[in-house]
Amino acid sequence: MNKIPYALSALVLLLMASLPILGINPAQLQTSGQITVALDKKMLSNSGPLYGMTNIFFEDPGAATILRPAGWKDVKLAQIIGAPALKPVNALRYHDESGAVQIAVDTDSDGDWNDEKPLLFQKSGDSTFADFSIRVVASEGSQASPAEVAYQIIQSGSYIYARIREYRTGTLQIGDAIYALLLRPQDRDAPIYGPGRTVFFVDLDRNGEIAQYWEERKSGELVPAEQVSLTQPFLLAGRKFVVESLDAAGTRLVLKPSSADTAVSPGFIAPFFEAPDLEGRIHRLRDLRGRVVLLEFWSVDCPWADTVRPLINALAEKFKGPDFATLSIAREKEPSILREYLKTKPKSTTVLGRDDNVWKTYNPEGMSPLAFVLDRSGVIRLIAPGARSLKALEAVIAGLIASQESTGEPTGRSGDELPLHITKSSDKVLFAWVGDAMQTIRVIALSTARGVVVIDTNLIRSADVRIRQAIEKEFSRKDIKYLINTHSHHDHTAGNQVYADATIIAQETAFEGMKSELTGEGLGKLLEMFKADAQGWAARKDKAAPDSGEYHFFREGVVLLKTTLEELQTGFIPTYPSVLFDKSMTLDMGDMIVELYAVGGTHTTSDIMVFVPEEGLVAVGDVTPDQMLPYLAKKAPWDLGFILENWGRIVEGGREIKHVNMAHTDMKLGVETFKQQYRYLKTLWDGLRELRSHGATLADAKQKYTIERDFPYFKDRRLAIRDMSIHDNNVEAIWERTVKK
């Protein structure tokens, strides 16, 4: 089945109280919020995809005077550069004195070929290539500066193409993450860098390869294009940026933070518009909220739009229903022209006539075909130019419809077989989970004056569909404002897709943690593990006594695993946090404050605790449960001083705690145990550092602090992992960190 390892559609609206400090690399400067990236010139390869080339056509020059050597006969002329701001540059094809066919280019833009030489072509693969430079000169009245630009003419069979051979690269550092950048001219007519005709790519998944087009690999995996906009805000590492400037020579790119919510860019709300259909009925984009929407820009005269028409029709028919809508916005304005075309070439979409404002907003370059996919909240999830992205369209639409099902029974086996449970601790706090015997995630929902806040999701998407429906029903509202991930693990984040219309918040290392598990090799390993477990658990279920606890555990487990396998391979879109914080963050929800504290390092680097003072509620994700002593792995990247500082903000100061929620339904953590865990680690941290400062030994430390004498609360808890004493390990681990100080 097709899957999308990294979806540009995963990122949604960004809400930030302040931007985190950005890391700086040597090729990057930051001033007053702006980031300046130095760009280097590179040359395109003659192998692999031949980016940026367009046809040139040699034609009889007619009565035009061609200044050329006398021996050049049977001349034909083809335009290389025809941009209004630049002097035209042409190529000449001719027979030389020996009768051989040659091509020469007016490289100095003066219209005279007497000082030009024939191009030298070299074979590479099935094509021949000729390299040359053009002195690009501004036309009269233009401010463009002259520049030497590397070009190339390519002969392939009976076709001849031209392209600009050079492009630009750079690197952008945000925090610890370094992103490779690539900018190149869109076509041969755009040698001057700037918005409109320059295409901009970012290695979004940081895998060392920049995907310039959507590609389907032999495995069936869909790899998304990594193009971002030079003219619209875009999302990167959960932050909003916009291009402030790009110099004409392509040597310097300047970015600045953006606060936009609406933009023609993935992760942003699509701009509102209204336009008439062929009968004059007005269609408003806002009226389609609650449905997944396909917007198509096309033209009667475009052969590529005609090529994809049957495929677009097939998508419209496949997803036809209350959850899906299509609008095809034509370049042509006259209804009569469109009706005549549709007589012989019908479209299954709703056809709208041209609206100049809509084309100017969404498609200023007039590309055809160009498609957008919007989720139920009107957020752009995919921009698909040309005819190469149809499989991506189908996969993203299917995923959005499946993950945000709003009517009827949700899809997936868990919808039929795992019972849904709802409890409330108050009118404003709801807990929801599926299953009786198998552990799943206990989701928390908070109904606040400024929207609903959800904490954590499940591994099975269909379970989160049901839980979201229950939340909306119980609270009689659908305005889910935030989703908070307590850490990056797949069983807490795979269901993020169901809340793609909300702002998703997590600690800043969760982004990389999710990507490593939910894409590429990490996702492959998960699928193999789930397949093996499903087979093993099915066998154990069959051996268990009917109606025994073991039987029900493995029965639910098999349902969960089979559903997970199906959903991860069908319409799954990793949906990443769009707001990332480092140490702490506070959400003011009007009648409720939601405090987020990073405590990562012992379980994952992205672990957080969520505290809601008005409700006395703490959500702790997967920290140590009631049944065992807290455990500090010696090789884990924890900073206990930092963890205790944030933990203490919840426990210290007389703040009332009424309920502590562990995410997994088979685990619990009492309020007193939660406090005692803090006191245990705080006592060891402070005491061992004090001992160390006075020259004590590790043996002294172990004698100083024992469970029986100093922490009797834990004497009945699990105190060992295999044959290892957890307490002795903790003392040794903390002691090692104090020595390093």
C-alpha positions in Angstrom: 0.0 0.0 0.0 1.2 3.6 -0.6 2.4 5.5 2.4 3.7 9.0 2.8 6.9 9.1 4.9 7.0 12.8 5.3 4.0 14.9 4.5 4.3 18.6 4.0 0.6 18.5 5.0 1.5 17.4 8.5 2.3 20.9 9.7 -0.5 23.2 10.8 -1.0 26.7 12.3 1.8 28.1 14.5 1.1 29.8 17.8 4.2 31.1 19.6 4.6 33.4 22.5 8.2 34.0 21.4 10.6 32.4 18.9 13.3 30.1 20.4 16.8 31.2 19.8 18.1 29.9 16.5 21.4 28.2 16.2 23.8 29.9 13.8 26.2 28.2 11.3 29.1 30.0 9.6 27.1 30.7 6.4 24.2 32.2 8.4 23.8 35.5 10.1 20.9 36.5 12.4 20.0 40.1 13.1 16.7 41.4 14.7 14.9 38.2 13.9 16.1 38.1 10.3 18.3 35.2 9.1 20.7 35.8 6.2 21.9 32.7 4.4 24.9 32.8 2.0 24.3 30.9 -1.2 26.9 29.1 -3.3 26.8 28.6 -7.1 26.6 25.0 -8.4 26.2 23.4 -11.8 23.4 20.9 -12.7 24.5 17.4 -13.7 24.0 15.9 -17.2 22.7 12.7 -15.6 19.6 11.9 -13.6 16.5 14.2 -13.8 17.1 17.2 -16.2 15.6 19.9 -14.1 14.5 23.3 -15.5 14.6 22.5 -19.2 12.0 23.7 -21.7 11.6 23.2 -25.5 13.1 25.6 -28.0 11.7 25.7 -31.6 13.8 26.7 -34.6 11.7 28.6 -37.1 12.2 30.5 -40.4 13.2 34.1 -39.5 11.2 35.4 -42.4 12.1 39.0 -43.5 14.1 39.6 -40.3 17.8 40.6 -40.9 20.2 38.1 -39.3 23.7 39.4 -38.8 25.9 36.3 -39.4 28.9 35.0 -41.2 28.4 34.7 -45.0 29.0 30.9 -44.9 26.0 30.2 -42.6 23.2 29.0 -44.8 19.5 27.9 -44.3 19.3 29.7 -40.9 16.5 29.0 -38.4 15.9 31.1 -35.3 14.9 30.0 -31.7 14.4 32.1 -28.7 16.4 31.3 -25.5 15.4 34.4 -23.4 12.2 36.3 -23.9 11.5 37.8 -20.5 10.2 41.4 -20.9 12.8 42.8 -18.4 15.7 41.4 -20.4 17.1 41.8 -23.9 16.1 38.9 -26.0 18.6 36.1 -26.7 18.3 33.8 -29.6 19.9 30.6 -30.9 20.6 30.1 -34.6 20.6 26.8 -36.4 22.4 26.7 -39.8 24.4 24.7 -42.3 28.1 25.6 -42.3 30.3 25.7 -45.4 30.8 21.9 -45.2 27.0 21.3 -45.0 27.1 20.2 -41.3 24.2 21.4 -39.1 25.4 23.7 -36.3 23.9 25.8 -33.5 25.2 29.1 -32.3 23.9 31.4 -29.6 23.9 35.2 -29.4 25.8 35.0 -26.0 26.4 38.8 -25.7 22.8 39.7 -26.4 23.7 42.2 -29.2 21.8 40.5 -32.1 25.0 39.8 -34.1 26.3 36.3 -34.7 29.5 37.4 -36.5 31.5 37.1 -33.2 29.8 33.8 -32.1 31.1 30.3 -32.6 29.2 27.1 -33.1 28.4 25.1 -29.9 30.3 22.0 -29.1 28.0 19.2 -28.1 29.1 16.2 -26.0 27.2 13.0 -25.6 25.9 11.8 -22.2 23.5 8.9 -22.1 20.9 9.3 -24.9 21.3 13.0 -25.3 24.0 15.6 -26.3 24.8 18.7 -24.3 26.4 22.0 -25.1 27.5 24.4 -22.4 27.8 28.1 -22.9 27.4 31.4 -21.0 25.1 34.3 -21.8 25.6 37.9 -20.9 22.2 38.7 -19.6 21.4 42.3 -20.2 18.4 44.4 -19.1 16.0 45.7 -21.6 15.5 49.4 -21.9 13.8 50.8 -18.8 14.6 47.7 -16.6 16.8 47.9 -13.5 18.3 44.4 -13.9 22.1 44.4 -13.7 24.1 42.6 -16.4 25.2 39.1 -15.4 27.1 36.1 -16.9 24.8 33.1 -16.6 25.6 29.5 -17.4 23.2 27.9 -20.0 22.9 24.6 -21.8 21.3 23.3 -24.9 20.2 19.7 -24.9 19.4 17.6 -28.0 17.4 14.4 -27.3 16.1 12.6 -30.3 14.1 15.1 -32.4 13.6 17.5 -29.5 15.9 20.4 -28.5 15.8 22.0 -25.1 17.5 24.9 -23.3 18.0 25.4 -19.6 19.9 27.5 -17.1 22.7 25.2 -15.9 23.6 26.9 -12.6 21.7 26.9 -9.3 22.3 27.9 -5.7 22.8 26.0 -2.5 23.1 27.0 1.2 22.3 25.7 4.7 19.9 27.0 7.3 20.3 26.2 11.0 17.4 26.2 13.4 18.4 25.1 16.9 20.4 21.9 16.4 18.8 21.1 13.1 20.6 22.0 9.8 18.6 22.1 6.6 20.1 22.1 3.1 18.6 24.7 0.7 18.5 24.7 -3.1 17.3 27.5 -5.4 17.2 27.3 -9.1 15.5 29.1 -12.0 12.1 27.7 -12.9 13.0 27.7 -16.6 15.4 29.2 -19.2 13.5 32.5 -19.2 14.4 33.3 -15.6 18.1 34.0 -15.2 17.6 36.7 -12.6 16.8 35.4 -9.1 13.8 36.6 -7.3 10.2 35.8 -6.5 8.0 34.4 -9.3 10.4 32.5 -11.4 12.9 31.0 -8.9 12.0 27.7 -7.2 13.0 27.1 -3.6 13.6 23.7 -2.0 14.5 22.7 1.5 15.6 19.2 2.7 12.7 19.0 5.1 13.4 15.5 6.3 17.1 16.2 6.4 18.0 12.9 4.7 20.6 14.4 2.5 18.4 14.4 -0.7 16.2 17.2 -1.9 13.1 15.8 -3.7 12.2 18.3 -6.4 9.1 16.3 -7.5 6.7 13.9 -5.9 8.1 10.4 -6.7 6.8 6.9 -6.3 9.5 4.4 -5.5 9.5 0.8 -6.6 8.3 -0.1 -3.1 5.2 2.0 -3.6 6.4 4.6 -1.1 5.4 8.1 -2.0 8.2 10.7 -1.5 6.9 14.2 -1.4 8.4 17.2 -3.1 10.3 19.5 -0.8 9.5 22.8 -2.4 8.6 25.8 -0.3 7.4 29.2 -1.4 9.5 32.3 -2.1 6.4 34.5 -1.9 4.3 32.9 0.8 5.0 32.1 4.5 6.1 28.5 5.1 6.7 26.2 8.0 10.0 24.8 9.0 10.8 22.9 12.2 7.5 24.0 13.6 8.2 27.7 13.0 6.8 30.2 10.5 9.1 32.0 8.1 8.8 34.2 5.0 11.4 35.3 2.5 12.4 38.9 3.1 14.6 39.2 0.1 16.7 37.3 -2.5 19.2 39.3 -4.4 19.1 39.1 -8.2 22.5 37.3 -8.5 21.3 34.6 -6.0 24.1 35.1 -3.5 22.0 35.9 -0.4 18.7 34.8 1.0 17.1 36.6 3.9 14.3 35.1 6.0 12.3 36.6 8.8 9.7 35.2 11.2 6.1 35.3 10.1 2.9 35.6 12.1 0.5 34.8 9.3 -2.3 32.3 9.7 -3.6 32.5 6.1 -1.4 31.8 3.1 -1.1 29.8 0.0 1.3 27.3 1.6 1.0 23.9 3.3 0.0 24.2 6.9 -1.8 27.5 6.5 -5.5 28.3 6.2 -6.4 28.7 2.5 -7.5 32.3 1.6 -11.2 32.7 1.3 -12.8 33.2 -2.1 -16.1 33.0 -3.9 -16.6 32.4 -7.6 -19.6 31.6 -9.9 -20.1 28.3 -11.7 -21.4 28.1 -15.3 -25.0 28.7 -14.2 -24.0 31.8 -12.2 -24.4 30.1 -8.8 -21.8 31.5 -6.3 -19.6 28.9 -4.5 -17.8 30.0 -1.3 -14.8 28.2 0.0 -15.9 28.9 3.6 -19.1 27.0 3.0 -17.0 23.8 2.5 -15.6 23.8 6.0 -16.0 20.3 7.4 -15.2 18.6 4.1 -11.9 17.7 2.5 -11.6 19.9 -0.6 -9.8 19.5 -3.9 -9.1 22.8 -5.7 -8.0 22.4 -9.3 -6.7 25.2 -11.6 -6.9 24.2 -15.2 -7.3 25.5 -18.8 -9.2 24.4 -21.9 -6.0 25.0 -23.9 -3.6 23.1 -21.6 -2.7 19.6 -23.0 -1.5 18.5 -19.5 -4.8 19.5 -17.9 -6.6 17.4 -20.6 -4.3 14.5 -19.9 -5.1 14.5 -16.1 -8.8 15.2 -16.6 -9.8 11.5 -16.5 -7.7 10.9 -13.5 -9.1 13.9 -11.6 -12.6 12.7 -12.6 -11.8 9.2 -11.1 -10.7 10.9 -7.9 -13.9 12.9 -7.8 -16.0 9.8 -8.3 -14.0 7.7 -5.9 -14.4 10.1 -2.9 -17.8 11.4 -3.9 -19.9 11.9 -0.7 -20.6 14.3 2.2 -16.9 14.3 3.3 -15.4 15.5 0.0 -15.9 18.5 -2.4 -14.2 19.6 -5.6 -13.8 22.9 -7.3 -12.2 23.2 -10.8 -11.4 26.8 -11.5 -10.8 27.5 -15.2 -8.4 30.0 -16.8 -11.1 30.8 -19.2 -13.8 33.3 -18.1 -16.5 32.8 -20.8 -19.1 30.1 -19.8 -19.7 29.4 -23.5 -16.1 28.4 -24.1 -16.2 26.0 -21.1 -19.5 24.5 -22.1 -18.3 23.8 -25.5 -15.2 22.0 -24.1 -17.3 20.0 -21.6 -19.6 18.7 -24.3 -16.9 16.3 -25.4 -14.6 16.3 -22.4 -16.8 16.2 -19.3 -15.5 16.8 -15.8 -16.9 15.2 -12.6 -15.9 18.2 -10.6 -17.7 21.5 -10.0 -16.5 23.8 -12.7 -16.1 27.5 -12.0 -15.3 30.2 -14.5 -12.2 32.3 -14.2 -12.0 34.7 -11.3 -9.0 37.0 -11.7 -8.6 37.5 -7.9 -8.6 33.8 -7.2 -6.0 33.1 -9.9 -3.9 36.0 -8.7 -4.0 34.8 -5.1 -3.6 31.0 -5.6 -1.8 30.8 -9.0 -0.2 34.0 -10.0 2.1 32.2 -12.5 -0.9 30.8 -14.3 0.2 27.1 -14.0 -2.1 24.4 -15.4 -2.8 22.0 -14.0 -2.3 23.0 -10.3 -4.1 21.3 -7.4 -4.6 22.0 -3.7 -5.9 19.7 -1.1 -7.6 21.3 2.0 -8.5 19.5 5.2 -11.9 20.0 7.0 -10.7 23.2 8.7 -9.6 24.8 5.4 -5.9 24.2 6.0 -3.8 23.5 2.9 -2.3 20.0 3.2 -0.9 19.5 -0.3 0.1 21.7 -3.3 0.4 19.5 -6.4 1.7 21.2 -9.6 1.5 19.5 -13.0 0.6 15.9 -13.8 3.2 14.1 -11.6 1.5 14.4 -8.3 -1.8 12.5 -8.8 -0.8 9.6 -6.6 0.0 12.1 -3.9 -3.4 13.7 -4.3 -5.2 10.4 -3.9 -3.1 9.3 -0.9 -3.5 12.6 0.9 -7.3 12.9 0.2 -7.8 9.3 1.4 -5.8 9.9 4.5 -7.7 13.1 5.4 -11.1 11.6 4.8 -10.2 8.5 6.8 -8.6 10.3 9.7 -11.2 13.0 10.1 -14.4 11.0 9.6 -17.3 13.1 10.9 -20.4 11.1 10.1 -21.4 7.5 10.6 -19.3 4.7 12.0 -15.5 5.3 11.7 -13.5 3.0 9.6 -11.1 0.4 11.1 -11.6 -2.8 13.0 -11.2 -1.1 16.4 -14.4 0.8 15.7 -16.2 -2.5 15.7 -14.4 -4.6 18.3 -12.8 -2.4 21.0 -15.3 -0.8 23.5 -15.0 3.0 24.0 -14.9 4.3 27.6 -15.6 7.9 28.8 -15.2 9.2 32.3 -15.2 12.8 33.7 -13.5 14.3 36.7 -15.5 17.5 36.3 -17.7 19.2 33.7 -14.5 20.5 32.1 -12.2 17.4 32.2 -12.9 14.2 30.2 -10.9 10.9 30.0 -11.4 8.6 27.0 -9.9 5.3 25.9 -10.7 2.1 24.0 -10.4 -1.5 25.1 -11.0 -3.4 28.4 -8.0 -5.6 28.7 -5.3 -4.3 26.4 -3.4 -1.2 27.2 -4.2 1.8 25.1 -3.7 5.6 25.7 -6.1 7.4 28.1 -6.7 10.7 26.3 -7.5 13.8 28.3 -9.7 16.6 27.0 -10.2 20.0 28.6 -13.2 22.2 27.8 -12.0 25.8 28.2 -13.3 29.2 27.4 -10.9 29.4 24.4 -11.4 26.0 22.9 -10.8 22.3 23.7 -7.4 21.1 24.6 -6.6 17.4 24.0 -3.6 15.6 25.6 -2.1 12.7 23.7 -3.4 10.4 21.0 -3.4 6.6 20.3 -1.6 4.3 18.0 -4.8 3.3 16.2 -6.2 6.2 14.2 -9.7 4.9 14.1 -9.7 4.9 17.9 -8.9 8.6 17.9 -11.7 9.2 15.4 -14.1 7.7 17.9 -12.6 9.6 20.8 -12.7 12.9 19.0 -16.4 12.3 18.2 -17.0 11.5 21.9 -15.2 14.6 23.0 -17.2 16.8 20.7 -20.5 15.1 21.8 -19.8 15.3 25.5 -18.7 18.9 25.4 -21.2 19.9 22.7 -18.6 21.7 20.8 -16.1 21.0 18.0 -13.5 23.8 18.4 -10.5 21.7 19.3 -7.8 24.3 19.7 -4.7 22.4 20.8 -3.3 18.9 20.9 -0.5 18.3 23.3 1.9 15.3 22.8 3.5 14.3 26.1 6.4 12.7 24.2 7.3 11.5 20.7 6.6 7.7 20.9 4.4 6.3 18.1 1.7 5.0 20.5 1.1 8.6 21.7 1.5 10.4 18.3 0.3 8.2 15.4 -3.2 9.5 15.9 -2.1 13.2 15.5 -3.6 13.0 12.0 -7.1 13.0 13.5 -6.3 16.5 15.0 -4.5 17.9 12.0 -6.8 21.0 12.1 -5.6 21.8 15.7 -2.3 23.4 16.7 -0.1 20.5 17.9 2.4 21.2 20.7 5.3 19.2 22.0 8.8 19.6 23.4 11.3 20.6 20.7 13.0 17.1 20.4 9.7 15.4 19.7 9.8 16.4 16.0 12.9 14.3 15.3 11.8 11.5 17.6 8.5 11.2 15.7 10.2 11.3 12.3 12.6 8.5 13.3 9.7 6.2 14.3 7.0 7.1 11.8 8.9 7.4 8.5 11.4 5.4 6.4 13.4 2.7 8.2 11.8 3.4 11.6 8.3 2.9 10.2 9.4 -0.3 8.5 10.8 -1.7 11.7 7.5 -0.9 13.5 5.5 -2.7 10.9 7.7 -5.8 11.1 7.4 -5.8 14.8 3.6 -5.4 14.7 3.3 -8.2 12.2 5.4 -10.6 14.3 3.5 -9.6 17.5 0.1 -10.1 15.8 1.0 -13.6 14.8 2.4 -14.5 18.2 -0.5 -13.0 20.1 -3.0 -14.8 17.9 -1.3 -18.1 18.7 -1.4 -17.3 22.4 -5.0 -16.2 22.3 -5.9 -19.6 20.7 -4.1 -21.4 23.5 -5.7 -19.4 26.3 -8.8 -20.6 28.1 -12.0 -19.0 26.7 -13.2 -16.0 28.7 -10.0 -16.0 30.8 -8.2 -12.7 31.4 -5.3 -13.9 29.2 -7.7 -14.7 26.3 -9.3 -11.2 26.4 -5.9 -9.5 26.6 -4.6 -11.2 23.5 -7.9 -11.0 21.7 -7.9 -7.2 22.1 -4.1 -7.1 21.3 -4.6 -8.9 18.0 -7.4 -6.5 17.0 -5.2 -3.5 17.9 -2.2 -4.8 16.0 -4.1 -5.8 12.9 -5.9 -2.4 12.9 -2.6 -0.6 13.4 -1.0 -2.5 10.5 -3.9 -1.6 8.2 -4.0 2.0 9.2 -0.2 2.7 9.0 -0.2 1.3 5.5 -3.4 3.0 4.2 -3.7 6.8 4.2 -1.3 7.4 7.1 0.2 10.8 7.3 2.7 11.5 10.1 1.4 14.8 11.6 4.1 16.6 13.4 3.9 19.3 16.2 3.6 22.8 14.8 4.6 24.5 18.0 7.8 23.3 19.7 9.1 24.6 23.1 12.3 24.0 25.0 11.9 24.2 28.8 8.3 25.3 29.5 5.2 26.8 28.0 2.0 28.2 29.3 -1.4 28.3 27.5 -3.9 30.9 28.8 -7.3 29.4 28.0 -9.3 32.1 29.6 -10.9 30.2 32.5 -8.0 27.7 32.7 -4.2 27.7 32.6 -2.4 24.8 31.1 1.3 24.6 32.1 3.8 22.5 30.1 7.1 21.4 31.7 9.9 19.5 29.9 11.2 16.6 32.0 12.9 14.6 29.3 16.0 12.3 29.4 15.0 9.3 31.5 12.4 7.9 29.1 12.6 10.1 26.0 14.3 13.4 25.5 10.8 14.9 24.7 8.9 13.9 27.9 6.8 16.6 29.4 4.4 17.0 32.3 1.2 19.0 31.9 -0.3 20.7 34.9 -3.8 22.3 35.0 -4.0 24.2 38.4 -7.7 25.0 38.3 -8.5 21.3 38.1 -5.6 20.0 40.2 -4.7 17.7 37.2 -1.3 16.5 36.2 -0.7 14.5 32.9 2.7 12.7 33.0 2.7 10.6 29.9 4.9 7.5 30.5 6.9 8.5 33.7 7.5 5.8 36.4 4.2 4.3 37.5 3.0 3.5 41.1 4.4 -0.1 41.0 8.2 0.7 40.9 10.9 3.0 42.1 12.0 5.7 39.6 14.9 4.5 37.4 17.8 6.5 36.1 19.5 4.7 33.2 23.2 5.5 33.4 23.6 6.1 29.7 20.4 8.2 29.2 20.7 11.9 28.5 18.9 13.1 31.6 19.7 16.3 33.5 18.2 15.6 36.9 18.7 19.2 38.2 16.7 20.5 35.3 14.0 17.8 35.6 13.6 18.5 39.4 13.4 22.2 38.8 10.4 21.8 36.5 8.9 18.9 38.5 9.2 21.1 41.6 7.1 23.9 39.9 4.2 21.4 40.2 4.9 19.8 43.6 6.4 22.6 45.6 4.6 25.8 46.8 1.5 24.1 48.2 -0.2 23.7 44.8 -3.2 21.3 45.1 -2.9 18.1 43.1 -6.1 16.1 42.9 -5.3 13.6 40.0 -2.3 12.3 38.2 -2.9 10.7 34.9 -0.5 8.2 33.3 -1.2 7.8 29.6 -1.4 4.0 29.4 -4.6 2.5 30.7 -2.9 -0.4 32.5 -0.8 1.9 34.6 -1.6 4.3 37.4 0.2 6.9 39.5 -1.3 8.1 42.7 -0.9 11.7 43.9 1.1 10.7 46.9 3.4 8.4 44.9 3.9 11.3 42.4 5.1 13.5 45.2 7.2 10.8 46.9 9.0 10.1 43.6 9.9 13.8 43.4 11.1 13.8 47.0 13.2 10.6 46.5 15.1 12.0 43.5 15.4 15.5 45.0 16.9 14.0 48.2 19.4 11.9 46.3 20.3 14.8 44.0 20.9 17.4 46.7 22.4 14.9 49.2 24.8 13.2 46.9 26.2 16.4 45.6 26.7 17.6 49.1 28.5 14.4 50.0 30.7 14.7 47.0 31.6 18.3 47.8 32.9 17.0 51.2 35.1 14.3 49.7 32.9 11.3 50.4 33.1 8.1 48.4 30.5 6.2 46.5 30.5 3.6 49.3 29.7 6.4 51.8 26.8 7.5 49.6 25.3 4.0 49.5 25.5 3.7 53.2 24.0 7.2 53.7 20.9 6.6 51.7 18.9 3.3 51.9 15.3 2.5 51.0 14.5 1.0 54.4 15.7 3.9 56.5 15.3 6.9 54.2 12.6 6.1 51.7 10.3 3.5 53.4 7.4 4.6 51.3 8.9 2.6 48.4 9.8 -0.6 50.3 6.8 -2.4 48.8 7.4 -1.2 45.3 9.4 -3.0 42.6 13.0 -2.4 43.6 14.9 -4.4 41.0 15.2 -4.8 37.3 16.3 -8.4 36.7 19.1 -8.7 39.3 19.9 -5.0 39.5 19.0 -2.9 42.5 17.2 0.2 41.1 18.2 2.3 44.1 21.9 1.3 44.0 21.8 2.1 40.2 20.3 5.5 40.9 22.9 6.4 43.5 25.7 5.3 41.2 24.2 7.2 38.2 23.7 10.4 40.1 27.2 10.0 41.7 28.7 9.7 38.2 27.0 12.9 37.1 28.3 14.8 40.3 31.8 13.6 39.6 31.6 15.0 36.1 30.7 18.4 37.6 
